[in-house]
Amino acid sequence: MKTNPILLVIAASATLSVSAAQAPSDDPFIWLEQAHSERAMQWVEAENAKTSAALERNPLFETLFDEARLIAEAKDRIPEPTVIGGRVFNFWQDAEHEHGIWRHASQPDFQSSTPQWRTVLDLDALSKSEKANWFWKGAICKEPQEQRCIISLSDGGEDAVTLREFDLKLGGFVDAGFALPSGKQDVAWANADALLVEISCRPYGR
């Protein structure tokens, strides 16, 4: 049953190849379709450097940057809640958690002035152990039990995501569970053994 998502990925890849082949031959930036090629990455780094230099020349840049960082890392900001399986979940980033932690608390505890959060997934630790640069892109949990979830992780914050199956009861990724390589994709649970996978067939830069 778990081969179904793989079949969908293969079919979508074929569509992507056709779309890329139909790109105009006179496009001077067609080489950017190879988004991770050395030439494309050098171009991106050069353009980013130009943008950073222009922003940092503004005398207000440093003040605005520091103020924005204080707000983003404030310990007293209101955590955004999501109820999963009767518990309150929240994804949290601060100065100590650059990549962030996925955590939960009981509903009564969340309503208190000092909720006691329990970490479910530490992306800083995961990034270190896997020598990756993981950033959170969300979780889709199978209803009604909401025990198994598909976690979306982005390498470096890019649009493409890697999808991996996570067991909330066990507190870890599922051995031999669903695992889809990086791509512009989304999923929904069909049943406990099958996923519906939506693949973006739109080439990069279009």
Backbone as CSV, one residue per row, in Angstrom:
resi,resn,N_x,N_y,N_z,CA_x,CA_y,CA_z,C_x,C_y,C_z
1,MET,0.815,-1.206,0.000,0.000,0.000,0.000,0.849,1.257,0.000
2,LYS,1.988,1.231,0.671,2.794,2.436,0.782,3.558,2.760,-0.490
3,THR,3.389,1.960,-1.553,4.000,2.303,-2.837,3.178,3.341,-3.582
4,ASN,1.927,3.586,-3.176,1.067,4.545,-3.876,1.676,5.938,-3.996
5,PRO,2.214,6.519,-2.897,2.808,7.849,-3.035,3.980,7.866,-4.009
6,ILE,4.760,6.770,-4.060,5.902,6.722,-4.975,5.429,6.782,-6.419
7,LEU,4.337,6.086,-6.741,3.804,6.115,-8.099,3.370,7.522,-8.483
8,LEU,2.781,8.249,-7.540,2.349,9.612,-7.820,3.556,10.518,-8.073
9,VAL,4.617,10.316,-7.312,5.818,11.132,-7.490,6.434,10.888,-8.865
10,ILE,6.489,9.638,-9.300,7.058,9.331,-10.612,6.248,9.989,-11.725
11,ALA,4.929,9.896,-11.638,4.071,10.498,-12.665,4.255,12.005,-12.703
12,ALA,4.372,12.627,-11.537,4.541,14.078,-11.497,5.884,14.494,-12.057
13,SER,6.919,13.678,-11.833,8.244,13.990,-12.359,8.235,13.995,-13.884
14,ALA,7.497,13.077,-14.469,7.410,13.041,-15.925,6.758,14.298,-16.461
15,THR,5.715,14.781,-15.777,5.058,16.014,-16.190,6.005,17.195,-16.096
16,LEU,6.791,17.216,-15.038,7.755,18.298,-14.850,8.758,18.323,-15.995
17,SER,9.218,17.174,-16.455,10.187,17.120,-17.544,9.607,17.705,-18.829
18,VAL,8.346,17.412,-19.106,7.703,17.961,-20.297,7.596,19.470,-20.204
19,SER,7.192,19.963,-19.005,7.037,21.405,-18.837,8.351,22.133,-19.040
20,ALA,9.433,21.581,-18.486,10.735,22.215,-18.620,11.193,22.212,-20.077
21,ALA,10.882,21.134,-20.817,11.312,21.040,-22.208,10.610,22.067,-23.092
22,GLN,9.426,22.548,-22.670,8.670,23.490,-23.469,9.030,24.941,-23.166
23,ALA,10.011,25.168,-22.302,10.415,26.527,-21.975,10.998,27.227,-23.212
24,PRO,10.785,28.542,-23.356,11.292,29.272,-24.522,12.803,29.144,-24.659
25,SER,13.270,28.896,-25.852,14.704,28.706,-26.084,15.475,30.018,-25.995
26,ASP,14.761,31.176,-26.114,15.450,32.464,-26.083,15.448,33.093,-24.689
27,ASP,15.060,32.331,-23.678,15.056,32.845,-22.308,16.500,32.968,-21.809
28,PRO,16.985,34.195,-21.542,18.386,34.360,-21.129,18.681,33.797,-19.736
29,PHE,17.622,33.497,-18.978,17.820,32.961,-17.633,17.365,31.516,-17.513
30,ILE,17.288,30.816,-18.646,16.828,29.434,-18.624,17.720,28.546,-17.744
31,TRP,18.983,28.920,-17.615,19.909,28.136,-16.803,19.542,28.164,-15.313
32,LEU,18.690,29.131,-14.892,18.252,29.171,-13.499,17.248,28.061,-13.179
33,GLU,16.737,27.382,-14.231,15.864,26.236,-13.985,16.619,25.142,-13.228
34,GLN,17.929,25.090,-13.416,18.764,24.161,-12.636,19.088,24.858,-11.315
35,ALA,18.076,24.866,-10.426,18.104,25.742,-9.251,19.304,25.527,-8.333
36,HIS,19.846,24.311,-8.289,20.946,24.029,-7.367,22.284,23.848,-8.080
37,SER,22.339,24.253,-9.327,23.611,24.158,-10.043,24.598,25.182,-9.488
38,GLU,25.873,24.947,-9.732,26.904,25.856,-9.219,26.713,27.266,-9.773
39,ARG,26.390,27.372,-11.077,26.203,28.683,-11.690,25.019,29.426,-11.066
40,ALA,23.901,28.702,-10.866,22.717,29.324,-10.288,22.981,29.783,-8.852
41,MET,23.651,28.958,-8.060,23.920,29.312,-6.678,24.871,30.505,-6.575
42,GLN,25.841,30.584,-7.472,26.744,31.739,-7.483,25.978,33.012,-7.819
43,TRP,25.029,32.915,-8.762,24.216,34.069,-9.133,23.362,34.528,-7.954
44,VAL,22.752,33.573,-7.260,21.919,33.903,-6.102,22.749,34.576,-5.014
45,GLU,23.917,34.037,-4.734,24.774,34.611,-3.699,25.203,36.029,-4.060
46,ALA,25.493,36.257,-5.333,25.903,37.586,-5.776,24.749,38.588,-5.660
47,GLU,23.536,38.168,-6.055,22.371,39.047,-5.955,22.014,39.323,-4.491
48,ASN,22.137,38.312,-3.639,21.883,38.509,-2.212,22.864,39.502,-1.612
49,ALA,24.118,39.412,-2.031,25.138,40.331,-1.526,24.820,41.762,-1.926
50,LYS,24.362,41.970,-3.159,23.975,43.320,-3.623,22.817,43.866,-2.781
51,THR,21.817,43.005,-2.530,20.648,43.428,-1.758,21.032,43.761,-0.323
52,SER,21.847,42.904,0.301,22.277,43.140,1.680,23.056,44.439,1.793
53,ALA,23.938,44.692,0.840,24.730,45.922,0.871,23.844,47.150,0.762
54,ALA,22.839,47.100,-0.117,21.924,48.237,-0.282,21.120,48.486,0.990
55,LEU,20.642,47.420,1.621,19.858,47.570,2.854,20.710,48.094,4.004
56,GLU,21.915,47.556,4.131,22.767,47.921,5.261,23.322,49.329,5.154
57,ARG,23.264,49.925,3.977,23.699,51.327,3.827,22.691,52.290,4.442
58,ASN,21.460,51.846,4.576,20.429,52.690,5.166,20.725,52.894,6.655
59,PRO,20.762,54.151,7.137,21.113,54.403,8.541,20.121,53.803,9.543
60,LEU,18.901,53.469,9.082,17.911,52.889,9.975,18.018,51.367,10.062
61,PHE,18.840,50.779,9.201,18.867,49.318,9.102,19.194,48.649,10.430
62,GLU,20.260,49.053,11.062,20.704,48.378,12.284,19.661,48.484,13.392
63,THR,19.061,49.682,13.543,18.047,49.868,14.578,16.817,49.002,14.319
64,LEU,16.334,49.027,13.069,15.158,48.239,12.723,15.426,46.737,12.842
65,PHE,16.625,46.325,12.454,16.992,44.908,12.554,16.991,44.454,14.011
66,ASP,17.607,45.243,14.882,17.681,44.881,16.299,16.289,44.842,16.932
67,GLU,15.424,45.795,16.560,14.067,45.826,17.113,13.270,44.613,16.644
68,ALA,13.410,44.271,15.364,12.691,43.113,14.823,13.166,41.828,15.486
69,ARG,14.444,41.735,15.734,14.980,40.523,16.368,14.483,40.399,17.803
70,LEU,14.424,41.513,18.533,13.924,41.474,19.906,12.481,40.988,19.954
71,ILE,11.667,41.465,19.000,10.268,41.055,18.949,10.160,39.565,18.612
72,ALA,10.946,39.124,17.614,10.876,37.734,17.162,11.348,36.753,18.232
73,GLU,12.276,37.185,19.097,12.842,36.287,20.100,12.287,36.533,21.503
74,ALA,11.279,37.393,21.608,10.728,37.730,22.927,10.163,36.490,23.617
75,LYS,10.534,36.311,24.870,10.062,35.157,25.632,8.581,35.295,26.003
76,ASP,8.077,36.531,26.068,6.708,36.747,26.522,5.702,36.879,25.381
77,ARG,6.124,36.578,24.153,5.155,36.644,23.063,4.171,35.483,23.180
78,ILE,2.975,35.655,22.630,1.922,34.655,22.773,2.193,33.482,21.833
79,PRO,2.298,32.260,22.348,2.512,31.094,21.477,1.248,30.778,20.680
80,GLU,1.415,30.489,19.400,0.275,30.157,18.547,-0.094,28.690,18.752
81,PRO,-1.320,28.411,19.249,-1.684,27.025,19.582,-2.345,26.278,18.435
82,THR,-2.130,24.971,18.410,-2.847,24.041,17.533,-3.207,22.823,18.365
83,VAL,-4.475,22.437,18.386,-4.905,21.294,19.184,-4.798,20.026,18.342
84,ILE,-3.999,19.082,18.829,-3.812,17.787,18.167,-3.992,16.693,19.207
85,GLY,-4.943,15.804,18.962,-5.171,14.696,19.891,-5.475,15.145,21.303
86,GLY,-6.148,16.272,21.452,-6.533,16.762,22.775,-5.454,17.549,23.498
87,ARG,-4.281,17.686,22.907,-3.203,18.470,23.504,-2.928,19.714,22.673
88,VAL,-2.353,20.717,23.307,-2.029,21.962,22.623,-0.587,21.899,22.134
89,PHE,-0.402,22.018,20.816,0.931,22.008,20.219,1.308,23.413,19.755
90,ASN,2.607,23.662,19.732,3.105,24.965,19.316,4.520,24.796,18.764
91,PHE,4.801,25.514,17.672,6.185,25.541,17.181,6.812,26.844,17.628
92,TRP,8.010,26.763,18.229,8.601,27.910,18.922,10.066,28.108,18.513
93,GLN,10.411,29.346,18.201,11.800,29.723,17.923,12.179,30.892,18.811
94,ASP,13.401,30.883,19.297,13.944,32.005,20.057,15.456,31.969,19.940
95,ALA,16.135,32.769,20.743,17.596,32.862,20.632,18.282,31.534,20.913
96,GLU,17.676,30.695,21.767,18.273,29.401,22.107,17.847,28.306,21.131
97,HIS,16.835,28.577,20.339,16.311,27.572,19.400,16.189,28.214,18.021
98,GLU,17.307,28.331,17.342,17.334,28.990,16.033,16.465,28.259,15.012
99,HIS,16.559,26.949,14.984,15.739,26.158,14.068,14.347,25.893,14.642
100,GLY,14.235,25.874,15.937,12.943,25.766,16.589,12.649,24.406,17.194
101,ILE,11.645,24.392,18.065,11.185,23.158,18.702,9.671,23.035,18.509
102,TRP,9.225,21.812,18.286,7.808,21.499,18.264,7.488,20.943,19.636
103,ARG,6.522,21.514,20.314,6.288,21.184,21.711,4.790,21.077,21.995
104,HIS,4.439,20.542,23.170,3.024,20.439,23.518,2.826,20.641,25.012
105,ALA,1.597,20.977,25.360,1.173,21.100,26.747,-0.279,20.633,26.825
106,SER,-0.733,20.278,28.031,-2.141,19.930,28.192,-2.979,21.198,28.051
107,GLN,-4.260,21.033,27.741,-5.114,22.214,27.586,-5.237,23.009,28.889
108,PRO,-5.457,22.365,30.060,-5.498,23.156,31.300,-4.174,23.859,31.575
109,ASP,-3.070,23.164,31.297,-1.759,23.756,31.540,-1.532,24.959,30.633
110,PHE,-1.970,24.849,29.364,-1.800,25.950,28.422,-2.535,27.197,28.883
111,GLN,-3.649,27.025,29.557,-4.448,28.155,30.015,-3.888,28.800,31.277
112,SER,-2.863,28.206,31.860,-2.240,28.793,33.047,-1.272,29.898,32.633
113,SER,-0.784,30.638,33.595,0.132,31.738,33.307,1.534,31.254,32.941
114,THR,1.869,30.033,33.362,3.201,29.475,33.062,3.058,28.034,32.574
115,PRO,2.679,27.849,31.311,2.518,26.483,30.780,3.821,25.694,30.862
116,GLN,3.689,24.400,31.151,4.844,23.510,31.174,4.901,22.772,29.836
117,TRP,5.760,23.260,28.964,5.861,22.676,27.622,6.786,21.469,27.635
118,ARG,6.448,20.491,26.788,7.294,19.314,26.601,7.698,19.249,25.131
119,THR,8.979,19.156,24.882,9.480,19.146,23.508,9.190,17.810,22.831
120,VAL,8.613,17.900,21.637,8.330,16.716,20.830,9.442,16.495,19.813
121,LEU,9.854,17.589,19.158,10.897,17.493,18.133,11.759,18.748,18.189
122,ASP,13.050,18.553,18.377,14.021,19.653,18.448,14.752,19.728,17.105
123,LEU,14.448,20.744,16.303,15.050,20.834,14.972,16.519,21.241,15.022
124,ASP,16.940,21.922,16.069,18.366,22.233,16.200,19.163,20.948,16.423
125,ALA,18.659,20.098,17.307,19.338,18.821,17.566,19.283,17.923,16.343
126,LEU,18.125,17.907,15.656,17.988,17.078,14.461,18.940,17.541,13.363
127,SER,19.025,18.858,13.171,19.925,19.400,12.151,21.373,19.022,12.448
128,LYS,21.743,19.093,13.718,23.117,18.765,14.105,23.402,17.283,13.884
129,SER,22.464,16.420,14.288,22.701,14.986,14.185,22.713,14.507,12.731
130,GLU,21.923,15.158,11.869,21.836,14.742,10.477,22.685,15.610,9.554
131,LYS,23.450,16.554,10.145,24.298,17.462,9.375,23.471,18.135,8.264
132,ALA,22.325,18.670,8.687,21.396,19.315,7.763,21.068,20.715,8.287
133,ASN,20.171,21.396,7.604,19.780,22.760,7.978,18.253,22.823,7.984
134,TRP,17.634,22.007,8.856,16.193,21.822,8.827,15.426,22.994,9.415
135,PHE,14.359,23.380,8.704,13.413,24.360,9.218,11.999,23.813,9.077
136,TRP,11.161,24.193,10.013,9.807,23.661,10.151,8.870,24.204,9.075
137,LYS,8.077,23.309,8.484,7.063,23.724,7.509,5.687,23.152,7.853
138,GLY,5.557,22.540,9.022,4.239,22.102,9.446,4.092,20.600,9.592
139,ALA,2.927,20.192,10.111,2.620,18.778,10.330,1.164,18.515,9.966
140,ILE,0.916,17.366,9.339,-0.436,16.928,8.999,-0.650,15.581,9.683
141,CYS,-1.580,15.549,10.641,-1.784,14.352,11.449,-3.044,13.611,11.013
142,LYS,-2.949,12.282,10.993,-4.065,11.467,10.536,-5.186,11.466,11.570
143,GLU,-6.378,11.866,11.125,-7.540,11.854,11.989,-8.221,10.482,11.948
144,PRO,-8.965,10.079,12.977,-9.267,10.873,14.178,-8.265,10.687,15.318
145,GLN,-7.383,9.669,15.214,-6.479,9.391,16.343,-5.442,10.505,16.524
146,GLU,-4.996,11.073,15.415,-3.971,12.123,15.428,-2.727,11.685,16.211
147,GLN,-2.295,10.462,15.915,-1.066,9.935,16.505,0.075,9.941,15.495
148,ARG,-0.224,9.567,14.252,0.777,9.582,13.191,0.665,10.892,12.404
149,CYS,1.793,11.532,12.163,1.814,12.811,11.456,2.868,12.779,10.350
150,ILE,2.608,13.520,9.290,3.616,13.746,8.264,4.239,15.109,8.533
151,ILE,5.516,15.093,8.843,6.252,16.320,9.154,6.892,16.872,7.876
152,SER,6.717,18.176,7.636,7.344,18.840,6.491,8.571,19.607,6.964
153,LEU,9.723,19.277,6.407,10.980,19.926,6.770,11.618,20.546,5.527
154,SER,12.098,21.766,5.688,12.743,22.465,4.583,14.233,22.596,4.858
155,ASP,15.038,22.278,3.876,16.487,22.397,4.013,16.905,23.834,3.728
156,GLY,17.200,24.579,4.791,17.626,25.964,4.628,16.492,26.945,4.431
157,GLY,15.244,26.486,4.554,14.113,27.388,4.415,13.569,27.520,3.008
158,GLU,14.035,26.676,2.069,13.560,26.776,0.695,12.127,26.256,0.582
159,ASP,11.486,26.516,-0.576,10.096,26.114,-0.778,9.928,24.599,-0.786
160,ALA,10.880,23.898,-1.360,10.802,22.437,-1.424,10.899,21.852,-0.013
161,VAL,10.144,20.774,0.233,10.149,20.158,1.558,10.392,18.657,1.460
162,THR,10.975,18.122,2.525,11.105,16.682,2.717,10.000,16.256,3.663
163,LEU,9.311,15.156,3.361,8.191,14.692,4.169,8.567,13.396,4.887
164,ARG,8.321,13.352,6.202,8.677,12.176,6.992,7.583,11.874,8.005
165,GLU,7.341,10.582,8.219,6.282,10.152,9.132,6.787,10.154,10.581
166,PHE,5.969,10.726,11.464,6.346,10.890,12.872,5.243,10.303,13.747
167,ASP,5.636,9.586,14.807,4.692,8.975,15.741,4.697,9.778,17.046
168,LEU,3.578,10.458,17.342,3.520,11.289,18.546,3.557,10.460,19.822
169,LYS,3.001,9.242,19.771,3.005,8.397,20.960,4.416,7.943,21.301
170,LEU,5.177,7.568,20.272,6.555,7.112,20.484,7.538,8.272,20.584
171,GLY,7.143,9.441,20.044,8.010,10.615,20.109,9.186,10.562,19.160
172,GLY,8.983,9.976,17.978,10.075,9.903,17.016,9.573,9.554,15.629
173,PHE,10.497,9.622,14.656,10.158,9.260,13.292,9.922,7.749,13.203
174,VAL,9.029,7.354,12.312,8.630,5.949,12.188,9.645,5.189,11.343
175,ASP,10.186,4.106,11.877,11.088,3.248,11.104,10.329,2.657,9.921
176,ALA,10.882,2.776,8.730,10.247,2.270,7.507,8.899,2.946,7.247
177,GLY,8.713,4.132,7.810,7.485,4.877,7.569,7.573,5.674,6.275
178,PHE,6.562,6.495,6.027,6.573,7.334,4.837,7.761,8.290,4.881
179,ALA,8.456,8.420,3.761,9.581,9.354,3.643,9.690,9.764,2.183
180,LEU,9.360,11.006,1.883,9.411,11.508,0.515,10.551,12.506,0.387
181,PRO,11.392,12.371,-0.639,12.525,13.277,-0.814,12.071,14.697,-1.114
182,SER,13.009,15.617,-1.051,12.711,17.042,-1.207,11.995,17.345,-2.520
183,GLY,10.945,18.149,-2.418,10.201,18.558,-3.606,9.132,19.563,-3.216
184,LYS,8.581,20.242,-4.207,7.464,21.154,-3.956,6.194,20.307,-3.938
185,GLN,5.766,19.926,-2.727,4.735,18.907,-2.590,3.918,19.120,-1.325
186,ASP,2.752,18.498,-1.314,1.885,18.507,-0.144,1.201,17.151,-0.091
187,VAL,0.701,16.776,1.095,0.085,15.458,1.238,-1.191,15.535,2.063
188,ALA,-1.999,14.485,1.919,-3.152,14.252,2.778,-3.210,12.754,3.044
189,TRP,-3.703,12.391,4.208,-3.830,10.975,4.546,-5.017,10.373,3.803
190,ALA,-4.816,9.281,3.068,-5.913,8.523,2.470,-6.410,7.498,3.486
191,ASN,-5.477,6.791,4.099,-5.752,5.887,5.214,-4.420,5.661,5.925
192,ALA,-4.390,4.738,6.862,-3.174,4.533,7.656,-1.991,4.074,6.829
193,ASP,-2.247,3.500,5.630,-1.177,2.935,4.818,-0.987,3.639,3.478
194,ALA,-1.689,4.750,3.253,-1.592,5.415,1.953,-1.722,6.925,2.108
195,LEU,-0.953,7.641,1.285,-1.007,9.095,1.247,-1.440,9.569,-0.134
196,LEU,-2.144,10.685,-0.181,-2.408,11.391,-1.426,-1.361,12.485,-1.533
197,VAL,-0.590,12.482,-2.607,0.528,13.411,-2.751,0.255,14.386,-3.886
198,GLU,0.343,15.671,-3.576,0.193,16.715,-4.591,1.569,17.295,-4.899
199,ILE,1.972,17.219,-6.153,3.285,17.691,-6.579,3.121,18.937,-7.441
200,SER,3.923,19.945,-7.167,3.936,21.126,-8.028,4.776,20.824,-9.256
201,CYS,4.161,20.885,-10.434,4.878,20.610,-11.687,5.384,21.893,-12.335
202,ARG,5.279,22.982,-11.628,5.709,24.280,-12.157,7.218,24.391,-12.033
203,PRO,7.974,24.571,-13.109,9.426,24.672,-13.011,9.846,25.867,-12.171
204,TYR,11.032,25.821,-11.626,11.568,26.930,-10.841,11.577,28.197,-11.687
205,GLY,11.234,29.308,-11.026,11.341,30.613,-11.690,10.179,30.923,-12.606
206,ARG,9.116,30.097,-12.615,7.972,30.342,-13.500,6.679,30.361,-12.701
